[in-house]
Amino acid sequence: MSPRKLTGWRKSSHSHFEENACVEVGTGPGVVGVRDTKQAGLAARPVLVFSRTAFTAFLDHLTDGR
């Protein structure tokens, strides 16, 4: 999927805005995109695109120890 078709980009409320050290998450049909906020000015901004299943598994892994 083209990253241009991803919408609803949002950033965590826990991010450090002044440091611009965060990622944004956007969604598309059956996929989730992740991009770095530090690269906001780039014309061809890199985006990692995951299936919703893979992204959910990733989040589950991150929150396993909480």
CHARMM-style PDB file with segment names, atoms N, HN, CA, C and O in Angstrom:
ATOM      1  N   MET     1       0.839  -1.186   0.000  1.00  0.00      PROA
ATOM      2  CA  MET     1       0.000   0.000   0.000  1.00  0.00      PROA
ATOM      3  C   MET     1       0.879   1.241   0.000  1.00  0.00      PROA
ATOM      4  O   MET     1       1.906   1.288   0.677  1.00  0.00      PROA
ATOM      5  N   SER     2       0.473   2.226  -0.750  1.00  0.00      PROA
ATOM      6  HN  SER     2      -0.361   2.188  -1.300  1.00  0.00      PROA
ATOM      7  CA  SER     2       1.190   3.493  -0.780  1.00  0.00      PROA
ATOM      8  C   SER     2       0.972   4.241   0.529  1.00  0.00      PROA
ATOM      9  O   SER     2      -0.166   4.358   0.983  1.00  0.00      PROA
ATOM     10  N   PRO     3       2.044   4.752   1.151  1.00  0.00      PROA
ATOM     11  CA  PRO     3       1.892   5.526   2.387  1.00  0.00      PROA
ATOM     12  C   PRO     3       0.981   6.733   2.219  1.00  0.00      PROA
ATOM     13  O   PRO     3       0.440   7.238   3.203  1.00  0.00      PROA
ATOM     14  N   ARG     4       0.802   7.203   0.986  1.00  0.00      PROA
ATOM     15  HN  ARG     4       1.242   6.793   0.187  1.00  0.00      PROA
ATOM     16  CA  ARG     4      -0.082   8.355   0.751  1.00  0.00      PROA
ATOM     17  C   ARG     4      -1.542   8.034   1.038  1.00  0.00      PROA
ATOM     18  O   ARG     4      -2.346   8.940   1.258  1.00  0.00      PROA
ATOM     19  N   LYS     5      -1.890   6.748   1.037  1.00  0.00      PROA
ATOM     20  HN  LYS     5      -1.237   6.012   0.859  1.00  0.00      PROA
ATOM     21  CA  LYS     5      -3.277   6.355   1.286  1.00  0.00      PROA
ATOM     22  C   LYS     5      -3.566   6.169   2.771  1.00  0.00      PROA
ATOM     23  O   LYS     5      -4.706   5.905   3.153  1.00  0.00      PROA
ATOM     24  N   LEU     6      -2.543   6.305   3.610  1.00  0.00      PROA
ATOM     25  HN  LEU     6      -1.617   6.519   3.300  1.00  0.00      PROA
ATOM     26  CA  LEU     6      -2.744   6.195   5.054  1.00  0.00      PROA
ATOM     27  C   LEU     6      -3.295   7.519   5.569  1.00  0.00      PROA
ATOM     28  O   LEU     6      -2.881   8.587   5.119  1.00  0.00      PROA
ATOM     29  N   THR     7      -4.219   7.446   6.503  1.00  0.00      PROA
ATOM     30  HN  THR     7      -4.556   6.578   6.869  1.00  0.00      PROA
ATOM     31  CA  THR     7      -4.857   8.652   7.028  1.00  0.00      PROA
ATOM     32  C   THR     7      -4.890   8.623   8.553  1.00  0.00      PROA
ATOM     33  O   THR     7      -4.494   7.641   9.180  1.00  0.00      PROA
ATOM     34  N   GLY     8      -5.365   9.712   9.128  1.00  0.00      PROA
ATOM     35  HN  GLY     8      -5.686  10.510   8.619  1.00  0.00      PROA
ATOM     36  CA  GLY     8      -5.562   9.779  10.576  1.00  0.00      PROA
ATOM     37  C   GLY     8      -4.273   9.729  11.373  1.00  0.00      PROA
ATOM     38  O   GLY     8      -4.249   9.175  12.472  1.00  0.00      PROA
ATOM     39  N   TRP     9      -3.200  10.297  10.840  1.00  0.00      PROA
ATOM     40  HN  TRP     9      -3.219  10.747   9.947  1.00  0.00      PROA
ATOM     41  CA  TRP     9      -1.916  10.257  11.535  1.00  0.00      PROA
ATOM     42  C   TRP     9      -2.053  10.895  12.909  1.00  0.00      PROA
ATOM     43  O   TRP     9      -2.620  11.978  13.053  1.00  0.00      PROA
ATOM     44  N   ARG    10      -1.518  10.199  13.928  1.00  0.00      PROA
ATOM     45  HN  ARG    10      -1.057   9.319  13.812  1.00  0.00      PROA
ATOM     46  CA  ARG    10      -1.581  10.720  15.298  1.00  0.00      PROA
ATOM     47  C   ARG    10      -0.318  10.339  16.053  1.00  0.00      PROA
ATOM     48  O   ARG    10       0.387   9.392  15.706  1.00  0.00      PROA
ATOM     49  N   LYS    11      -0.064  11.109  17.092  1.00  0.00      PROA
ATOM     50  HN  LYS    11      -0.637  11.878  17.375  1.00  0.00      PROA
ATOM     51  CA  LYS    11       1.132  10.935  17.900  1.00  0.00      PROA
ATOM     52  C   LYS    11       0.712  10.711  19.346  1.00  0.00      PROA
ATOM     53  O   LYS    11      -0.300  11.252  19.792  1.00  0.00      PROA
ATOM     54  N   SER    12       1.475   9.927  20.070  1.00  0.00      PROA
ATOM     55  HN  SER    12       2.297   9.487  19.708  1.00  0.00      PROA
ATOM     56  CA  SER    12       1.179   9.630  21.471  1.00  0.00      PROA
ATOM     57  C   SER    12       1.181  10.898  22.316  1.00  0.00      PROA
ATOM     58  O   SER    12       1.968  11.813  22.071  1.00  0.00      PROA
ATOM     59  N   SER    13       0.307  10.950  23.303  1.00  0.00      PROA
ATOM     60  HN  SER    13      -0.332  10.207  23.502  1.00  0.00      PROA
ATOM     61  CA  SER    13       0.303  12.075  24.238  1.00  0.00      PROA
ATOM     62  C   SER    13       1.508  12.012  25.168  1.00  0.00      PROA
ATOM     63  O   SER    13       1.777  12.970  25.893  1.00  0.00      PROA
ATOM     64  N   HSD    14       2.233  10.904  25.157  1.00  0.00      PROA
ATOM     65  HN  HSD    14       2.015  10.127  24.568  1.00  0.00      PROA
ATOM     66  CA  HSD    14       3.428  10.741  25.995  1.00  0.00      PROA
ATOM     67  C   HSD    14       4.700  11.188  25.279  1.00  0.00      PROA
ATOM     68  O   HSD    14       5.791  11.087  25.841  1.00  0.00      PROA
ATOM     69  N   SER    15       4.576  11.674  24.063  1.00  0.00      PROA
ATOM     70  HN  SER    15       3.690  11.756  23.607  1.00  0.00      PROA
ATOM     71  CA  SER    15       5.767  12.067  23.307  1.00  0.00      PROA
ATOM     72  C   SER    15       6.306  13.396  23.829  1.00  0.00      PROA
ATOM     73  O   SER    15       5.597  14.162  24.481  1.00  0.00      PROA
ATOM     74  N   HSD    16       7.573  13.645  23.526  1.00  0.00      PROA
ATOM     75  HN  HSD    16       8.149  13.023  22.996  1.00  0.00      PROA
ATOM     76  CA  HSD    16       8.224  14.888  23.929  1.00  0.00      PROA
ATOM     77  C   HSD    16       8.227  15.834  22.739  1.00  0.00      PROA
ATOM     78  O   HSD    16       9.131  15.797  21.904  1.00  0.00      PROA
ATOM     79  N   PHE    17       7.209  16.683  22.670  1.00  0.00      PROA
ATOM     80  HN  PHE    17       6.475  16.713  23.349  1.00  0.00      PROA
ATOM     81  CA  PHE    17       7.034  17.560  21.510  1.00  0.00      PROA
ATOM     82  C   PHE    17       8.259  18.434  21.273  1.00  0.00      PROA
ATOM     83  O   PHE    17       8.706  18.589  20.137  1.00  0.00      PROA
ATOM     84  N   GLU    18       8.802  19.006  22.350  1.00  0.00      PROA
ATOM     85  HN  GLU    18       8.439  18.879  23.273  1.00  0.00      PROA
ATOM     86  CA  GLU    18       9.934  19.915  22.185  1.00  0.00      PROA
ATOM     87  C   GLU    18      11.179  19.202  21.650  1.00  0.00      PROA
ATOM     88  O   GLU    18      12.027  19.836  21.023  1.00  0.00      PROA
ATOM     89  N   GLU    19      11.296  17.912  21.885  1.00  0.00      PROA
ATOM     90  HN  GLU    19      10.606  17.397  22.394  1.00  0.00      PROA
ATOM     91  CA  GLU    19      12.438  17.152  21.381  1.00  0.00      PROA
ATOM     92  C   GLU    19      12.130  16.508  20.030  1.00  0.00      PROA
ATOM     93  O   GLU    19      13.033  16.019  19.352  1.00  0.00      PROA
ATOM     94  N   ASN    20      10.887  16.509  19.652  1.00  0.00      PROA
ATOM     95  HN  ASN    20      10.153  16.906  20.203  1.00  0.00      PROA
ATOM     96  CA  ASN    20      10.452  15.895  18.394  1.00  0.00      PROA
ATOM     97  C   ASN    20      10.942  14.446  18.291  1.00  0.00      PROA
ATOM     98  O   ASN    20      11.368  13.994  17.229  1.00  0.00      PROA
ATOM     99  N   ALA    21      10.873  13.735  19.415  1.00  0.00      PROA
ATOM    100  HN  ALA    21      10.527  14.102  20.279  1.00  0.00      PROA
ATOM    101  CA  ALA    21      11.382  12.357  19.490  1.00  0.00      PROA
ATOM    102  C   ALA    21      10.222  11.384  19.629  1.00  0.00      PROA
ATOM    103  O   ALA    21       9.971  10.855  20.712  1.00  0.00      PROA
ATOM    104  N   CYS    22       9.536  11.157  18.556  1.00  0.00      PROA
ATOM    105  HN  CYS    22       9.741  11.586  17.677  1.00  0.00      PROA
ATOM    106  CA  CYS    22       8.371  10.292  18.627  1.00  0.00      PROA
ATOM    107  C   CYS    22       8.078   9.713  17.246  1.00  0.00      PROA
ATOM    108  O   CYS    22       8.706  10.081  16.253  1.00  0.00      PROA
ATOM    109  N   VAL    23       7.124   8.814  17.210  1.00  0.00      PROA
ATOM    110  HN  VAL    23       6.614   8.515  18.017  1.00  0.00      PROA
ATOM    111  CA  VAL    23       6.629   8.296  15.946  1.00  0.00      PROA
ATOM    112  C   VAL    23       5.150   8.621  15.838  1.00  0.00      PROA
ATOM    113  O   VAL    23       4.476   8.842  16.844  1.00  0.00      PROA
ATOM    114  N   GLU    24       4.659   8.648  14.626  1.00  0.00      PROA
ATOM    115  HN  GLU    24       5.206   8.469  13.808  1.00  0.00      PROA
ATOM    116  CA  GLU    24       3.242   8.842  14.357  1.00  0.00      PROA
ATOM    117  C   GLU    24       2.701   7.557  13.757  1.00  0.00      PROA
ATOM    118  O   GLU    24       3.427   6.806  13.105  1.00  0.00      PROA
ATOM    119  N   VAL    25       1.426   7.318  13.983  1.00  0.00      PROA
ATOM    120  HN  VAL    25       0.836   7.928  14.512  1.00  0.00      PROA
ATOM    121  CA  VAL    25       0.760   6.127  13.471  1.00  0.00      PROA
ATOM    122  C   VAL    25      -0.424   6.569  12.615  1.00  0.00      PROA
ATOM    123  O   VAL    25      -1.219   7.415  13.024  1.00  0.00      PROA
ATOM    124  N   GLY    26      -0.530   5.990  11.432  1.00  0.00      PROA
ATOM    125  HN  GLY    26       0.115   5.302  11.100  1.00  0.00      PROA
ATOM    126  CA  GLY    26      -1.654   6.242  10.543  1.00  0.00      PROA
ATOM    127  C   GLY    26      -2.244   4.916  10.100  1.00  0.00      PROA
ATOM    128  O   GLY    26      -1.589   3.878  10.193  1.00  0.00      PROA
ATOM    129  N   THR    27      -3.480   4.947   9.619  1.00  0.00      PROA
ATOM    130  HN  THR    27      -4.012   5.791   9.544  1.00  0.00      PROA
ATOM    131  CA  THR    27      -4.141   3.698   9.240  1.00  0.00      PROA
ATOM    132  C   THR    27      -4.644   3.741   7.800  1.00  0.00      PROA
ATOM    133  O   THR    27      -4.874   4.801   7.219  1.00  0.00      PROA
ATOM    134  N   GLY    28      -4.802   2.551   7.260  1.00  0.00      PROA
ATOM    135  HN  GLY    28      -4.616   1.689   7.732  1.00  0.00      PROA
ATOM    136  CA  GLY    28      -5.370   2.359   5.938  1.00  0.00      PROA
ATOM    137  C   GLY    28      -6.132   1.045   5.961  1.00  0.00      PROA
ATOM    138  O   GLY    28      -6.174   0.388   7.001  1.00  0.00      PROA
ATOM    139  N   PRO    29      -6.733   0.642   4.857  1.00  0.00      PROA
ATOM    140  CA  PRO    29      -7.492  -0.606   4.824  1.00  0.00      PROA
ATOM    141  C   PRO    29      -6.620  -1.823   5.169  1.00  0.00      PROA
ATOM    142  O   PRO    29      -5.829  -2.279   4.344  1.00  0.00      PROA
ATOM    143  N   GLY    30      -6.771  -2.336   6.381  1.00  0.00      PROA
ATOM    144  HN  GLY    30      -7.414  -1.965   7.051  1.00  0.00      PROA
ATOM    145  CA  GLY    30      -6.058  -3.533   6.810  1.00  0.00      PROA
ATOM    146  C   GLY    30      -4.611  -3.338   7.202  1.00  0.00      PROA
ATOM    147  O   GLY    30      -3.914  -4.312   7.488  1.00  0.00      PROA
ATOM    148  N   VAL    31      -4.137  -2.088   7.222  1.00  0.00      PROA
ATOM    149  HN  VAL    31      -4.703  -1.297   6.990  1.00  0.00      PROA
ATOM    150  CA  VAL    31      -2.734  -1.833   7.542  1.00  0.00      PROA
ATOM    151  C   VAL    31      -2.577  -0.669   8.520  1.00  0.00      PROA
ATOM    152  O   VAL    31      -3.485   0.140   8.717  1.00  0.00      PROA
ATOM    153  N   VAL    32      -1.383  -0.618   9.128  1.00  0.00      PROA
ATOM    154  HN  VAL    32      -0.646  -1.275   8.968  1.00  0.00      PROA
ATOM    155  CA  VAL    32      -1.005   0.481  10.018  1.00  0.00      PROA
ATOM    156  C   VAL    32       0.361   0.978   9.559  1.00  0.00      PROA
ATOM    157  O   VAL    32       1.268   0.182   9.314  1.00  0.00      PROA
ATOM    158  N   GLY    33       0.504   2.293   9.443  1.00  0.00      PROA
ATOM    159  HN  GLY    33      -0.232   2.939   9.642  1.00  0.00      PROA
ATOM    160  CA  GLY    33       1.778   2.883   9.057  1.00  0.00      PROA
ATOM    161  C   GLY    33       2.424   3.577  10.242  1.00  0.00      PROA
ATOM    162  O   GLY    33       1.738   4.116  11.110  1.00  0.00      PROA
ATOM    163  N   VAL    34       3.753   3.558  10.272  1.00  0.00      PROA
ATOM    164  HN  VAL    34       4.311   3.120   9.567  1.00  0.00      PROA
ATOM    165  CA  VAL    34       4.515   4.205  11.340  1.00  0.00      PROA
ATOM    166  C   VAL    34       5.586   5.071  10.686  1.00  0.00      PROA
ATOM    167  O   VAL    34       6.298   4.620   9.789  1.00  0.00      PROA
ATOM    168  N   ARG    35       5.695   6.329  11.147  1.00  0.00      PROA
ATOM    169  HN  ARG    35       5.117   6.696  11.876  1.00  0.00      PROA
ATOM    170  CA  ARG    35       6.727   7.216  10.613  1.00  0.00      PROA
ATOM    171  C   ARG    35       7.353   8.041  11.736  1.00  0.00      PROA
ATOM    172  O   ARG    35       6.745   8.234  12.789  1.00  0.00      PROA
ATOM    173  N   ASP    36       8.560   8.518  11.503  1.00  0.00      PROA
ATOM    174  HN  ASP    36       9.054   8.361  10.648  1.00  0.00      PROA
ATOM    175  CA  ASP    36       9.337   9.279  12.475  1.00  0.00      PROA
ATOM    176  C   ASP    36       8.971  10.761  12.383  1.00  0.00      PROA
ATOM    177  O   ASP    36       8.947  11.326  11.290  1.00  0.00      PROA
ATOM    178  N   THR    37       8.685  11.390  13.521  1.00  0.00      PROA
ATOM    179  HN  THR    37       8.704  10.931  14.409  1.00  0.00      PROA
ATOM    180  CA  THR    37       8.320  12.806  13.502  1.00  0.00      PROA
ATOM    181  C   THR    37       9.501  13.703  13.151  1.00  0.00      PROA
ATOM    182  O   THR    37       9.299  14.827  12.692  1.00  0.00      PROA
ATOM    183  N   LYS    38      10.722  13.233  13.356  1.00  0.00      PROA
ATOM    184  HN  LYS    38      10.886  12.320  13.729  1.00  0.00      PROA
ATOM    185  CA  LYS    38      11.904  14.048  13.037  1.00  0.00      PROA
ATOM    186  C   LYS    38      12.058  14.254  11.531  1.00  0.00      PROA
ATOM    187  O   LYS    38      12.802  15.138  11.106  1.00  0.00      PROA
ATOM    188  N   GLN    39      11.385  13.473  10.738  1.00  0.00      PROA
ATOM    189  HN  GLN    39      10.780  12.755  11.083  1.00  0.00      PROA
ATOM    190  CA  GLN    39      11.517  13.562   9.286  1.00  0.00      PROA
ATOM    191  C   GLN    39      10.340  14.286   8.643  1.00  0.00      PROA
ATOM    192  O   GLN    39      10.053  14.093   7.462  1.00  0.00      PROA
ATOM    193  N   ALA    40       9.670  15.108   9.417  1.00  0.00      PROA
ATOM    194  HN  ALA    40       9.904  15.265  10.377  1.00  0.00      PROA
ATOM    195  CA  ALA    40       8.462  15.780   8.930  1.00  0.00      PROA
ATOM    196  C   ALA    40       8.713  16.645   7.699  1.00  0.00      PROA
ATOM    197  O   ALA    40       7.810  16.808   6.878  1.00  0.00      PROA
ATOM    198  N   GLY    41       9.901  17.198   7.551  1.00  0.00      PROA
ATOM    199  HN  GLY    41      10.634  17.066   8.218  1.00  0.00      PROA
ATOM    200  CA  GLY    41      10.177  18.086   6.435  1.00  0.00      PROA
ATOM    201  C   GLY    41      10.594  17.403   5.146  1.00  0.00      PROA
ATOM    202  O   GLY    41      10.752  18.070   4.124  1.00  0.00      PROA
ATOM    203  N   LEU    42      10.775  16.105   5.168  1.00  0.00      PROA
ATOM    204  HN  LEU    42      10.647  15.563   5.999  1.00  0.00      PROA
ATOM    205  CA  LEU    42      11.224  15.392   3.972  1.00  0.00      PROA
ATOM    206  C   LEU    42      10.088  15.212   2.968  1.00  0.00      PROA
ATOM    207  O   LEU    42       8.962  14.885   3.343  1.00  0.00      PROA
ATOM    208  N   ALA    43      10.389  15.425   1.711  1.00  0.00      PROA
ATOM    209  HN  ALA    43      11.303  15.690   1.407  1.00  0.00      PROA
ATOM    210  CA  ALA    43       9.373  15.249   0.669  1.00  0.00      PROA
ATOM    211  C   ALA    43       8.981  13.775   0.536  1.00  0.00      PROA
ATOM    212  O   ALA    43       7.798  13.457   0.423  1.00  0.00      PROA
ATOM    213  N   ALA    44       9.958  12.886   0.548  1.00  0.00      PROA
ATOM    214  HN  ALA    44      10.920  13.144   0.639  1.00  0.00      PROA
ATOM    215  CA  ALA    44       9.697  11.439   0.446  1.00  0.00      PROA
ATOM    216  C   ALA    44       9.924  10.820   1.826  1.00  0.00      PROA
ATOM    217  O   ALA    44      10.918  10.131   2.056  1.00  0.00      PROA
ATOM    218  N   ARG    45       9.005  11.073   2.717  1.00  0.00      PROA
ATOM    219  HN  ARG    45       8.198  11.633   2.530  1.00  0.00      PROA
ATOM    220  CA  ARG    45       9.114  10.641   4.110  1.00  0.00      PROA
ATOM    221  C   ARG    45       8.944   9.128   4.228  1.00  0.00      PROA
ATOM    222  O   ARG    45       7.912   8.596   3.817  1.00  0.00      PROA
ATOM    223  N   PRO    46       9.946   8.416   4.787  1.00  0.00      PROA
ATOM    224  CA  PRO    46       9.839   6.961   4.923  1.00  0.00      PROA
ATOM    225  C   PRO    46       8.713   6.544   5.872  1.00  0.00      PROA
ATOM    226  O   PRO    46       8.507   7.163   6.916  1.00  0.00      PROA
ATOM    227  N   VAL    47       8.003   5.507   5.501  1.00  0.00      PROA
ATOM    228  HN  VAL    47       8.170   5.005   4.653  1.00  0.00      PROA
ATOM    229  CA  VAL    47       6.910   4.968   6.319  1.00  0.00      PROA
ATOM    230  C   VAL    47       7.042   3.449   6.355  1.00  0.00      PROA
ATOM    231  O   VAL    47       7.206   2.808   5.317  1.00  0.00      PROA
ATOM    232  N   LEU    48       6.971   2.880   7.556  1.00  0.00      PROA
ATOM    233  HN  LEU    48       6.839   3.401   8.399  1.00  0.00      PROA
ATOM    234  CA  LEU    48       6.907   1.426   7.705  1.00  0.00      PROA
ATOM    235  C   LEU    48       5.438   1.043   7.704  1.00  0.00      PROA
ATOM    236  O   LEU    48       4.647   1.645   8.430  1.00  0.00      PROA
ATOM    237  N   VAL    49       5.058   0.058   6.908  1.00  0.00      PROA
ATOM    238  HN  VAL    49       5.701  -0.431   6.318  1.00  0.00      PROA
ATOM    239  CA  VAL    49       3.659  -0.359   6.815  1.00  0.00      PROA
ATOM    240  C   VAL    49       3.547  -1.813   7.267  1.00  0.00      PROA
ATOM    241  O   VAL    49       4.242  -2.694   6.760  1.00  0.00      PROA
ATOM    242  N   PHE    50       2.651  -2.047   8.241  1.00  0.00      PROA
ATOM    243  HN  PHE    50       2.086  -1.332   8.653  1.00  0.00      PROA
ATOM    244  CA  PHE    50       2.430  -3.370   8.823  1.00  0.00      PROA
ATOM    245  C   PHE    50       0.971  -3.779   8.653  1.00  0.00      PROA
ATOM    246  O   PHE    50       0.085  -2.927   8.583  1.00  0.00      PROA
ATOM    247  N   SER    51       0.728  -5.075   8.587  1.00  0.00      PROA
ATOM    248  HN  SER    51       1.448  -5.767   8.644  1.00  0.00      PROA
ATOM    249  CA  SER    51      -0.667  -5.536   8.642  1.00  0.00      PROA
ATOM    250  C   SER    51      -1.187  -5.212  10.043  1.00  0.00      PROA
ATOM    251  O   SER    51      -0.402  -5.068  10.980  1.00  0.00      PROA
ATOM    252  N   ARG    52      -2.493  -5.099  10.183  1.00  0.00      PROA
ATOM    253  HN  ARG    52      -3.131  -5.216   9.421  1.00  0.00      PROA
ATOM    254  CA  ARG    52      -3.061  -4.826  11.513  1.00  0.00      PROA
ATOM    255  C   ARG    52      -2.717  -5.945  12.488  1.00  0.00      PROA
ATOM    256  O   ARG    52      -2.484  -5.686  13.669  1.00  0.00      PROA
ATOM    257  N   THR    53      -2.683  -7.179  12.010  1.00  0.00      PROA
ATOM    258  HN  THR    53      -2.873  -7.389  11.051  1.00  0.00      PROA
ATOM    259  CA  THR    53      -2.338  -8.320  12.863  1.00  0.00      PROA
ATOM    260  C   THR    53      -0.909  -8.193  13.377  1.00  0.00      PROA
ATOM    261  O   THR    53      -0.657  -8.395  14.565  1.00  0.00      PROA
ATOM    262  N   ALA    54       0.022  -7.861  12.498  1.00  0.00      PROA
ATOM    263  HN  ALA    54      -0.183  -7.697  11.533  1.00  0.00      PROA
ATOM    264  CA  ALA    54       1.426  -7.709  12.900  1.00  0.00      PROA
ATOM    265  C   ALA    54       1.599  -6.544  13.868  1.00  0.00      PROA
ATOM    266  O   ALA    54       2.358  -6.647  14.832  1.00  0.00      PROA
ATOM    267  N   PHE    55       0.903  -5.438  13.620  1.00  0.00      PROA
ATOM    268  HN  PHE    55       0.286  -5.354  12.837  1.00  0.00      PROA
ATOM    269  CA  PHE    55       1.025  -4.280  14.504  1.00  0.00      PROA
ATOM    270  C   PHE    55       0.445  -4.581  15.880  1.00  0.00      PROA
ATOM    271  O   PHE    55       1.015  -4.174  16.893  1.00  0.00      PROA
ATOM    272  N   THR    56      -0.679  -5.286  15.929  1.00  0.00      PROA
ATOM    273  HN  THR    56      -1.142  -5.616  15.107  1.00  0.00      PROA
ATOM    274  CA  THR    56      -1.273  -5.679  17.211  1.00  0.00      PROA
ATOM    275  C   THR    56      -0.325  -6.595  17.979  1.00  0.00      PROA
ATOM    276  O   THR    56      -0.167  -6.445  19.190  1.00  0.00      PROA
ATOM    277  N   ALA    57       0.304  -7.536  17.289  1.00  0.00      PROA
ATOM    278  HN  ALA    57       0.176  -7.657  16.305  1.00  0.00      PROA
ATOM    279  CA  ALA    57       1.272  -8.431  17.937  1.00  0.00      PROA
ATOM    280  C   ALA    57       2.457  -7.634  18.482  1.00  0.00      PROA
ATOM    281  O   ALA    57       2.952  -7.925  19.570  1.00  0.00      PROA
ATOM    282  N   PHE    58       2.908  -6.640  17.738  1.00  0.00      PROA
ATOM    283  HN  PHE    58       2.505  -6.403  16.854  1.00  0.00      PROA
ATOM    284  CA  PHE    58       3.999  -5.776  18.181  1.00  0.00      PROA
ATOM    285  C   PHE    58       3.609  -5.027  19.455  1.00  0.00      PROA
ATOM    286  O   PHE    58       4.382  -4.997  20.412  1.00  0.00      PROA
ATOM    287  N   LEU    59       2.428  -4.426  19.478  1.00  0.00      PROA
ATOM    288  HN  LEU    59       1.799  -4.450  18.701  1.00  0.00      PROA
ATOM    289  CA  LEU    59       1.969  -3.704  20.672  1.00  0.00      PROA
ATOM    290  C   LEU    59       1.793  -4.644  21.857  1.00  0.00      PROA
ATOM    291  O   LEU    59       2.138  -4.290  22.984  1.00  0.00      PROA
ATOM    292  N   ASP    60       1.262  -5.833  21.615  1.00  0.00      PROA
ATOM    293  HN  ASP    60       0.981  -6.121  20.700  1.00  0.00      PROA
ATOM    294  CA  ASP    60       1.116  -6.821  22.691  1.00  0.00      PROA
ATOM    295  C   ASP    60       2.476  -7.168  23.289  1.00  0.00      PROA
ATOM    296  O   ASP    60       2.612  -7.299  24.506  1.00  0.00      PROA
ATOM    297  N   HSD    61       3.463  -7.314  22.441  1.00  0.00      PROA
ATOM    298  HN  HSD    61       3.353  -7.207  21.453  1.00  0.00      PROA
ATOM    299  CA  HSD    61       4.817  -7.626  22.913  1.00  0.00      PROA
ATOM    300  C   HSD    61       5.381  -6.478  23.756  1.00  0.00      PROA
ATOM    301  O   HSD    61       6.017  -6.716  24.782  1.00  0.00      PROA
ATOM    302  N   LEU    62       5.151  -5.240  23.327  1.00  0.00      PROA
ATOM    303  HN  LEU    62       4.635  -5.046  22.493  1.00  0.00      PROA
ATOM    304  CA  LEU    62       5.649  -4.079  24.068  1.00  0.00      PROA
ATOM    305  C   LEU    62       5.028  -3.963  25.452  1.00  0.00      PROA
ATOM    306  O   LEU    62       5.699  -3.570  26.406  1.00  0.00      PROA
ATOM    307  N   THR    63       3.759  -4.302  25.561  1.00  0.00      PROA
ATOM    308  HN  THR    63       3.214  -4.621  24.786  1.00  0.00      PROA
ATOM    309  CA  THR    63       3.050  -4.124  26.833  1.00  0.00      PROA
ATOM    310  C   THR    63       3.035  -5.380  27.688  1.00  0.00      PROA
ATOM    311  O   THR    63       2.412  -5.390  28.749  1.00  0.00      PROA
ATOM    312  N   ASP    64       3.704  -6.434  27.254  1.00  0.00      PROA
ATOM    313  HN  ASP    64       4.211  -6.426  26.392  1.00  0.00      PROA
ATOM    314  CA  ASP    64       3.743  -7.698  27.991  1.00  0.00      PROA
ATOM    315  C   ASP    64       4.238  -7.556  29.421  1.00  0.00      PROA
ATOM    316  O   ASP    64       3.688  -8.185  30.325  1.00  0.00      PROA
ATOM    317  N   GLY    65       5.246  -6.756  29.641  1.00  0.00      PROA
ATOM    318  HN  GLY    65       5.693  -6.245  28.906  1.00  0.00      PROA
ATOM    319  CA  GLY    65       5.845  -6.655  30.967  1.00  0.00      PROA
ATOM    320  C   GLY    65       5.239  -5.604  31.872  1.00  0.00      PROA
ATOM    321  O   GLY    65       5.770  -5.361  32.956  1.00  0.00      PROA
ATOM    322  N   ARG    66       4.165  -4.981  31.479  1.00  0.00      PROA
ATOM    323  HN  ARG    66       3.734  -5.179  30.598  1.00  0.00      PROA
ATOM    324  CA  ARG    66       3.591  -3.894  32.292  1.00  0.00      PROA
ATOM    325  C   ARG    66       2.648  -4.405  33.319  1.00  0.00      PROA
ATOM    326  OT1 ARG    66       2.082  -3.621  34.081  1.00  0.00      PROA
TER     327      ARG     66
END
